[in-house]
């Protein structure tokens, strides 16, 4: 499945940060789950539960305790879990995920014009499958990235209500990710 097709099936992504959120996301219609917690001891179990519920699992490699920032981390996730992809702020990890046939999601924080320029260079250099723009409540930044690339865009961070979701979509986002559980059920 192509990245854009995946996001079309699930434009609201459940971003889970603990066991309670994991259980709650199983009740939602969200088909994509961002795993924002865990360790090398339990990440396989967390992903297996997601897969057993028929959902796509994307592991945030930077937030999984016990992993480091080397590309071998992605090999570990591929060999020891059923994850469909990874999320990372580290472009080399995203590139390695794509090489291994996993979805590679580049998470980037747009805090100023330098960060915007760096994001564009990373898109051109590392060719992620998707890019997650944070915070997701910055329509101008989303619009600029949308004009720059046709890579699927996910807006994440600080999205607190339906108005924020609609603003992100209107600015060109293909999906949103949120830890706010009530938004998983809209």
N, C-alpha and C positions, 0 to 999 in steps of 0.2 A: 504494500500500500504506500502511496506517495504521501508526503507530509501534509500537503494541502487537503487531500482526501480524508486523512485522519482528523484534522481540525474541523472539517466540515461535518463530520459525524459527532463531534464533541466540541462545540465552540466555547463551552465553559469547562475549564479544567479544574479538578479537585486537587488542590495542593495540600497534602497532609503532613502535619508536623508532629503527630503523636498517635498512639494506639487508638484513642477515642476518635480522632478524625478519620483514621483508617476504617474503623467499623462503620462510621457514619457515611463515608463515601460509598460504601457498598449498597446503601439504600438509595443513592442518587442515580440519576440517569447519566451522569458524567461517565464517559467511556475512557477518558485519559486521566491518569493519576500521576501527579508529581510527588515523589517521595522525598521529603525534606528532613528526614531523620533516619536514625538507625546506625548500626555499626557493622563491622565485618563479621560479627558473630550472628547477627539476626537479619541482615539485609536479604538473604536468600529466602527466609521465611516470610518476610514482609511482601516481597515480590510474588512469591508463590500464592499467597492469599489473594492478592490483586488479580492474578491470572485465573485463579479458581472462580472468581466472580466475573470472568469474561471481559476484563478491562485491560487497557494498555498501561504498562508500568514504565515510568521514566525516573531513574534514580539520579538524585542530585549528588554527583560524585564529590563535590566540595564539602557537603554537609554530612557525609557518611563517616562516622568516627572510625579511625584506624586506617583510613586510606590517605595516601599522600597525593602530591600534584604531578606525579610522573605518569606517562602514557600507559604504563603497565597496569594502572588502576582500572582502565577500561577493559583490558584483557581479563582482569580478575572478575569484573562485573559480568562480562560476557560468559566466562567459563563457569561461574559459580551461582548465577541467578538466571531467571527466565526473563530478565528485563528486556524491554523493547527499545530502550534508548537511555541516554544520559543527558543531564543538564550540567553545565559547568560555566564558570566565568573564565576558564582557562582554555584558550583556543586550540592548543595542541591536544587536549583531551577530547574535545569535540571532533577534531579532525580524525583522531584515532577511532572514535566511535563510528564515524561514517565509513572509514576503511574496513571496519569489522562487520559492516552491515547493520549496525544499530542506528537508530535515529540520533543525530547529534544536535543538541539544542544549545546555542550560545546565549548565555544570560549576560546581559550588560546593563550597567547603571549609567544612564545619561544624566550627568550632573552639570555639564558645561559644554562649551563648543569643542574643547579638546576631546572630551569623551565621545562626542558625536563623530568627530573625525576618526578617532581610533576605532570606533565601531564599524564605520564604513570600510576602513582598511582591513579589519578582521574578516568581514564578510567577503571581501574580494580575495583575500589570501587563503582563508581556511574553508570556505564554502560550506557553512553549516546547513543542515536540513531546515532548521527553523532558528529564529532569533527571538529571545524574550527580552523585551524592553522594560526596564524598571526605572522609576516608578511608572506604572501603567496609566496614571492620571495626567499625563502630559500630552495632550492632543497634538501640539505643534511638533514635538519630537517624533511621535508616531507618524504624522503626516510626512515629515522629512525622510524618515527611513522608508516609508512606503513609496515615495517618489524615487528613492535611490535604488531599490531592489524589488524583485518579485518573490524573494524568499518569504515563506509564511512568517507572519509576525504575531507574537503572543504578547499581550500587555499584562504585566504583573506588578503587584505591589501597590498598596494603598487603595485598591479598588474596594469601595465600601457599600455600594448600592447599585440598583439597576441603572440609575442615571450615569454612573461612572462606566458601567458596561457598555451602554449605548454610545457614550461619547468615544470610548476606545474603538468600537466598531465603526463609527462614523469617521474616525480619523484614519482608518485603514487597517486596523488590527483584524486578524483572521480568527483569533480566539483570545480569551482572557484566562489567567490563572489566579486563583484566590484561595486563601486559607479560611475565608469567611464562609462557614458551612451553610448558612441560610441562602447564600447565593448559588449554591450547588443545586438548589431545588426550585429555581425560577423557571 
